[in-house]
Amino acid sequence: MQNQRNLSQSTFFRALTCVITLGLLSACYVKEQHVVIPDAENMHFTSDGRLFVSGGSQFFELVAESDGYSAKVIESPKCAFTGITQIRDVLFVICNEKKLINAENALLALNLSSEEGKLEKVASLTGINLPNGMTTDGRNTLYIANTAYFGRGTLVKIEVEQDNPENILSIDKEWASEVENVFHPNGIFYIDNTLWFTDGGSIKRLSLGNEIQEGELGQAELFYHRNTIFDDLTPYCGGVIVTDYLGGRAMYIDEDGEKQYDTGIASFAGASSVLIGRAPLFNSNEAVITEKGILFDESSSIGNRLSTASFKFDLSSCQ
């Protein structure tokens, strides 16, 4: 397989950053840029610590090298990649045609137990304007955030065969929309029978309890809002860590919907997605962040990177 060329850590930028909040030093972290990922988007850790990353034209697996990391290109159809999730041994990836309107989009799958190691189309997503973030209940359902900036955003629900996840049973393209307080969703994750998602400058959560008990959804409730464009988010200590694309930073919003920390404005160029580090590739005191940079630009030094923010405390436990 082709590899995206790795640059050594001595070549990449490394800096100590201290964030000051209300005049008090709240936390310091070391930022390191590790590997080029053109038009970097979403990430997914498998249970055994493999890291897959989507980019503007290619799909990658991060590989540890003696002098840092490299990004191995996974064989796939030609498209722009966004959301990634997993059910058992099957990795699902969204593949978008590079058109803003009437794009022919698709759902791809990679069987991690297969030696072939390539992404194959399992369903058409045509008619879904901008399928973006994706998550799963871990059993037989996928949820996709259809951002649709030039149309009507929705949450899409896809049912798969439980014993054979690559067999797609149904696709509901308008499972949740403005009636459920969903407008332009982007990042999304499932936890404790609830969908959390970003929607412009808002973070919202949608309980699935009503659908299970009464067969209908309630409204998504607002968890946090600021005047920006949020991208992806990950659960953390009852709240979320979210990437602020416009502000170029990652932020921690606690379980009460209060901002407790951010990495500082313009600290990560076009911050796109964030995960807590996982062995063997990373330590749990590291936040792994993709820097998308400028939209549709895959070659400049602004963004197009996978980076980390290393703290002096363990992010895997609540502080």
Secondary structure, DSSP 8 states (H G I E B T S, - for coil): --EE-B--TTTS-EEEEEEEETTEEEEEEEEEEEEE-TT---EEE-TT--EEEE-SS-EEEEEEETTEEEEEE-B--SSEEEEEEEETTEEEEEEE-S-SSS---EEEEEETTSSS-B-EEEEE-TT-S-EEEEEE-SSSEEEEEE--TTS--EEEEEEEETTEEEEEEEEEEEEE-GGGT-SSEEEEEEETTEEEEEETTEEEEEE-HHHHHHSS----EEEEE-SS-EEEEEEETTEEEEEETTTTEEEEE-TTS-EEEE--TTSSTTEEEEEE--TTTS-TTEEEEEE--STT--SSSSS-EEEEEE-SS-TTS--
